[in-house]
Amino acid sequence: MNILLVKLSSLGDVVHALPVVQDISAALPGAHIDWVVEKSFAPVLAMHAGLRRTIPCEIRRWRKSPFSSATHQEVAAFKADLRRTRYDAVLDLQGLTKSAVVARMAQVTPGGKRYALGNQTEGSGYEAPTRWVADVAIRLRPHIHAVQRSRELAAQALGYRLTPSLDFGLKMQLVPSLPVNLAPEKIANRVVFVHGTSRADKEWPLRDWTALGRRLNAAGYQVALAHGNDKERAKSQAIARVLNESATGHAVVWPLLPLDALTRELAQCAGVVGVDSGVSHIAVALDLPHVQLYNFDTAWRTGPDSASGRQVSVYGQPAPTVDDVWRAWLGCLETVAGASLETARSSDAGDDSE
């Protein structure tokens, strides 16, 4: 069975849809899954073993010069690449006009169908063409988490029952790609700050980042600062400069990294503190200890599942306080330590029974 997923952007939305691949693979062994995505986000999908093929597009760029000959050639090449396979099911997980157009471009087998969202859910973008071009439009409950939204759509479209377990398919130990001038034992003590976001109203104040960094340094952690553009790099440098003025300060600014290299670096860290952003959601997908910061009460829709205690969201107006974030971080560590102790006890019990 050939299945095509259409989720083009943005990075956080793409990450939220990753569990669909694991769900389908578990429910339909032998299914071949392809995914259409914006080229800039393709490196993350390329790291997922459950995907047969990632099909990149550049709709965002094509829109800027729709009538140029270069755009026409690139669109034609993309269309030919997309149509290399006929699909038994095409799932538009995005619910926008651009994703509906891509779903319509794809070829289906005789009896194959295109599935899409039949309604808007709270806080999510939705455009009517997504259901107009679909063979089957599936209505979902309006109040639903972004991860569950994609999972339920796929389950209803393909006729399988969802399990409670959640797996993004990125929970693995990856080989580091970034030289770190630290003793090996210090690498596991890196805490990454993800302060960059496309929206200024999601940011956390610089003074709060430095205050949190001082507490982490005093506790023996190194702070690593990620960034995705010049403006974010300047903020990273400003935070590191303040932290490194202290005798206990230990902060490093990473270079600008492609998404796959950044994902590998995150996978090696002790944990992440980040705002609501795509990179922060990658930390969730990697199952890292993580505190996600919200200036709006929207964590119910995009934040981590706080039930485990390993990953939590912290909401505050106008922004979460440093004390609240610090307590949340300590809570994550307590959960991780408790889980490690329980694993050790189980291992010892197994040894005693032999």
N, C-alpha and C positions, 0 to 999 in steps of 0.2 A: 504494500500500500504506500503510495506516494502522497505526502502531505506538505503543503506550503503554508508557512506562517508569514503574515505581513504585519510587521511592527517596525516602522521606519525610524522613529525618533520619539523623544529625546533620549539621552543616555539613561536617565533614571527610569523612564518608561520601558525601555528595552530590557533593563535589568529586572524590572518587576515582572516581565513576561517570561523570564528564563525558566521558572518551574514548569511551564507548560511542556517543555521538551522532556523533562523527567517524567511527568505524568503520562504523556503519550507513550513513551518508551516502555514504561512499566505496564500500562494497560493493553498496549498493542505491540507485543514483541515482533520484531521484524519490520516494523514501519520505517520508512525512509523519510526523514524530516529535513526540509530546506527552509531557509528564512531570508526574506528580503529586508534589507536594512540600509540606512544611510552609510555611505562609505566610511565616514569618520568614526562610526561606532562598530564597524565590522571586526576590528581586532579582538574585542571582548568575545564576540560570538565564535570567532575562530578558535578560541581556547576551550570551547564546549565540545566534549567528545560525543555528545548525543546528536549533533547535527551532521548530516551528510554534506551539505553545501550551504555556504553563505553567499547570497547574491547581492552585491553592493549596488547602490544607486546614488545619485547626487541631485535629488529633486530640489533641495534648497538652493543649490548653485544654478541649476538649470532655469529656475524661475527668474533669475536675475537677467538672463539674456535668452528668452524663449525662442527668438527668431534667428539666432545666429546659426551659421552652418555647423560650427563645432558642436553646439547643443543638439542639433538634429542628428548628427552622426553618433554622438554619445547615447542619445535616447534610443536610436535604432539598434546600437550594439547591446544596450541593456535589454531591450525587448527580445532580441535574438537569444541572448543568454538565458533570460527568464523562460523562454519557450522551448528550451532544450528538453524539458521534461513535461509530460502531461500528468496532471494531479488528480487524485481521487477526491481530495478535499482541499479547498483553499480557505484559510481562516484569516479574516481581517480582524486583528486584535486591537486595532487603533481607533476605528470609528470616525475617520476623517475623509474628506473628499480625495486627498492624495492617496491614501491607502486603498480607497475604493477603486480608484483608477488603476492602481497596480494589480489589485485582485482581478479586475476585469481583463487586464492584459494577459494574465496567466491562462494557459490552456488546461482544460480539464478533460478527463477521460469520458467516454460514453457512460453516462450515469453519475459522473463526478459532479460535485456541487460546491458553490461558494457560500460561505457562512459569514455573517457579520452581526454586530450588535443591533438590536432592534429598538434601543432607547438610550437616552443619556443617563448616566449615573452621577451622583452628587460630586461636584468639584472637578469633573472630567470634561475634556473637550468632546464634542460630538457634532457631526454634520450629517444632514439627512441623506445625501447620496450614498452613504455607506450601506443603508438598507435598501435603497432603490435598485442598486446593481447586484445585490446578493440574491441567490436562489432561496436562501433561508435566513431570515432575520430573527435572532434569538433575544428575547427580552430578559433582563436581569433585574434583581431587586436594586432599587436606586441607591440605598446606603450600603456600599460595599467597598472593601479595600482594593487598591489597584492591583495587587497580586492576585487576589481571589477573583477579581473581575475577569482576567484573562483565563484563569484556570477553569472557572465555571463555564465560560463560553466554549472552550475547547471540549470540556467533558460532555456538555449537552450536544455539541455538534457531532462528536464522534461516538457518542453512546456509551461512555464508560462512567463508573462511579469514582468520585474523588476519594482519596485517602487523606486522613488528617496530617500525615507527614509532609514536610515541605523541604524541597531540595532544589537549589538553584543550579546545581551542576558545576559549581566552581570551588567547592569545598575541598581543596587539595593543597598539598605542599608543592610550591612551585620554586624552580631554581632562581635565585636572585640574579638580576641583570645589572644592578647598580653597584659600583665599587663603594664600599663604606669603610672609611678610615677609623674603624673601631675594632677592638678585640672581639673575636667571635661571640664570647659570652654576652657582650653588650648589645648585639644585634636584636636579640629577643626582648630587650628592654626599650626598644623604640616605640614611642607613641606618636602617631601621625596626626597632625592637625590639618583638617580639610576645611579651610575657611572660604574658599572660592565658590561663588554662585552667580548665576546669570541675573539674579534679581537683588538689587541693593537692599530691599526690605527684608531679605532673608539673612543678611549678614549679622555677625556677632561683633561687638565693639573690640577694637584692637587692644584696649586696656584690659579687657576681660581675658582675651587670649594670653596676654603676657602674665596676668595674675595666675591663670590656670597652669601655664607653663612653669612658673616658679614652684608651684606646689608639686608638680610632677618631677622637676629636677631635684627638689629636696627629698623626694621619695626614691630617688635613684634611677629615674627614667630619663632617657634622651628624647628630646622633641625633634621630630622631622617634619618639615613643612613642604607640602605639595602645592603646586600651582599650575594653571593652564594658560596664562597669558601674562603680558608685561605688568598689568595693573596688579594681578594677584601675586606676581613675583615680588613686586615692590613691598606689598604688605607682608609677605613671608620674610623678606629681609629686615623689615622694621621690627617684627616680632623677635626674630633671632638676635638682632642687635641688642635689644633690651635684655633678653634672657642671658646672653653671653657676657653682659657687664657684671653679672654676679659671679662670685667665686664658685658657686655650685652650678652655674648655668651651663647647659649643654644642649645647644640647638644647632641643627644643620638644615640648610635650604637645599632641597633636591633640585637638580636641573629639570628643565621641561622634558617630560617623558611621554612617549606614545602610550596609548591606553593599555596595551598588552604588557609593556614593561612596568607601568605603574601598578597594574594588578598584581604582578609578580612581587613587587616590592611590598605592597600592602600585605600580601599573604605571609610575609616573614615577620611581621610586627607584633608587638604585644597587644596592640589595640588601636582604635581610632576614635577621635572626637571630631565631629564634623557637623556642618549645617546641612539643611535639606538640599542635597545636590546629587548629581549622578555618581560622582566618585564616592560620596558617602554611602550610597546605596550599593556600590560594589563591595564596600566593607561588610555590609549586611550579607550579601551573597556569599562572601568568603567565610561567614560564620565567625568573624572576629569579635572580641569584646568591643562594644561600640556604644558611644553616647551620641545621639543625634539631636541637634538643637533646633527648636521651633519657636519663631516669633508669632506664629499663628496657630490656632487650634486645629491643625490639619493632620496631625500625626496619625489619627485613626485611619486616614486614607492612604498615606504614603510611608508611614514610619515602620520601624521594625516591630516584630511581635514581642512585646515586653513581657509576655507571660513566662518566658524561659529565664528571665533575669540576666541573661548573658548580653543582651542588646536592649537598650532602653531609649526612649525619647524623653526629652525634657522640654516642657513648654513654659514660657513666661512672657509677660507683657511689661515693658516694650521688648524685653528679651530675657531669657533665663539668667539667673544670677550665677556667679562663680561658685558660690556655696552649693547651690542645687546641682550644678554640673559635677562638682567634685564628689558630692555624696552619691550621685548616680554612678560615677566611675568606680568608686569603692564598692558599690553594690555589685557591679559587673564582676569585679575581681573576686569578691566573696563567692559568687555563683560559680565561677570557673574553678576556684580552689575547692569548693565543695564537690563539684563534679569529678575533679581529679582524685580527691580522697575516696569517693565512692567507687571509682574505677579501680583504684589500688586495692581497696577492700575486696572487691569482687574477684580480682586477679588472685589475691592471697587465698581466698576461699576455694577457688578453683584448684590452686596448687595443693591445698591441704587435702582435697578430696581424691587426689590421684594416688 
